[in-house]
Amino acid sequence: MSALFDNFWALLGLKAVVAILVILNVALVIIFAELKISAHMQSRVGPYFAGGRYGWAQPLADGLKFIQKEDLVPRDADRPVFKLAPMVVLAGTVATFVIIPFSPTLVVRDLDLGVFYALAAGSVATIGVLMAGWSSANKYSLMGGLRAAAQLIAYELPLVLAVVGVVIHAGTLSMSGIVEAQAEPFFHLGQTAIHLPYIFQGQIIGFAIFFIAMLAELNRTPFDMPIAESELVMGYLTEYSGIRFTMFFLGEYAGMFAMSAIASSLFLGGYYFPGLDSGTFGPIVLMAKVGLLVFVMIWIRWTFPRLREDQLQSFAWRWLVPLSLVNLAVTATFKVVF
Amino acid sequence: MTGYFEDYITVAVFAAFGALLVAVSVGASALLRPKNPSATKSQTYECGIDPVGGGWSQTHVRYYIFALLFLIFDVEAVFIFPWAIQLEALGMFALVEMIVFIVILLAGLVYAVRKGVLEWES
């Protein structure tokens, strides 16, 4: 057994398989949570029959249904690009999980580039979306793909600049390093050390900007113009059916998991919670924080109406970019002066 | 093998597994799904009527100037990250330098807004 763990390739393969299984399971749980919470917010019951109590097997049943559906590729479509698009989306999303620390030791690989890599890998999925929109040879898909690209252009900057505030505090890009820096006592009250995550160390504006930009990056309501069903049918997904559609769907929810985990690690203390041993309870603490953020995302979906495309652009450029630059300057000033 | 290469290999393997997941799922689905192609089915979807014109219609990409702005600010973000890590060591000098840099960029953004770059009606 130890020989297996010593071999780099064997261990890497094992890590990748485990990571994929975890991603799939968490994505199914998030899909179920979305179905159920959405239903209750609209005074419905939601899935009820599949799997006995509470309809817990609904996402599984959906998956089984999708896998048996005919795989249609439109005649005019650019076939290689059409088939490659879901792969690009999933490759980008799965690659993001490399740096997410679940406990001090439970991390696939703690890259030096850390957050910077996470943001880069996270935006690869948009290339897949643009490919899907272009290759479908469908007017709705093309509009959807272009809108997704527009959203990336507008919201990548606030996302990156909001992270810089945290990097200034922590002095490192490594995700584990950032979480460890939040585990340090912020100040001492008599004998008691007070631990605060970065959101309470003055990065609350940074967190708000990051969260808004994250919603836009994930194409979640109120920023779901790329798949706005009232005007674009299903946007870039219009021509996808069966298993390929499922893969996009899965990628979307895996992306929610990844971005929530990154946001938790950066702003909410990640796997660390005062009084709990990070080694034992780390994964549970992180998943609780991820669950909280996912709940807020679902809540926002049923609270805010969809924006218009130009409103989205001007909101990003007029408000979020200047605000995040000011946040950055203030954080840096505090760091240097005090 | 050094840790430097192991970093890159890990990332590459994870990305490959993401793509592999799609390939395996599509392969598994091929064993289960029916295949009855027809000319009507493989038509492009346009709300049920026959598609009008080609799929790749000319589209006005309204945000190409945003894309140029984005490029400028994205390069700035690349500059900011190394600065942010070393800020504590570099101290006041680096802070003033970066604030001057940010103010110049913000002035550029204000100029772009005043020029009406962010207006969609034209």
Interface residues (C-beta under 8 A of the other chain):
Chain A: F8 L12 G13 K15 A16 V17 A19 I20 I67 Q68 K69 E70 D71 L72 V73 P74 R75 D76 A77 K83 P86 M87 V88 L90 A91 G92 T93 V94 A95 F97 V98 V108 R109 L111 D112 F116 Y117 A121 W134 S136 A137 N138 K139 Y140 L142 M143 L146 A150 I153 A154 E156 L157 V160 L161 V164 V167 I168 G171 T172 L173 V233 T238 E239 G242 I243 R244 T246 M247 E309 D310 Q313 S314 W317 R318 V321 P322 L325 L328 A329 A332 T333 K335 V336
Chain B: M1 E6 D7 I9 T10 V11 V13 F14 A15 A16 F17 G18 A19 L21 V22 A23 S25 V26 A28 S29 A30 L32 R33 P34 K35 N36 A39 K41 S42 Q43 T44 Y45 E46 C47 G54 G55 W56 S57 T59 V61 Y63 F66 A67 L69 F70 F73 D74 A77 I80 F81 A84 I85 L87 E88 G91 M92 A94 L95 M98 I99 I102 L105 L106 L109 V113 L118 W120
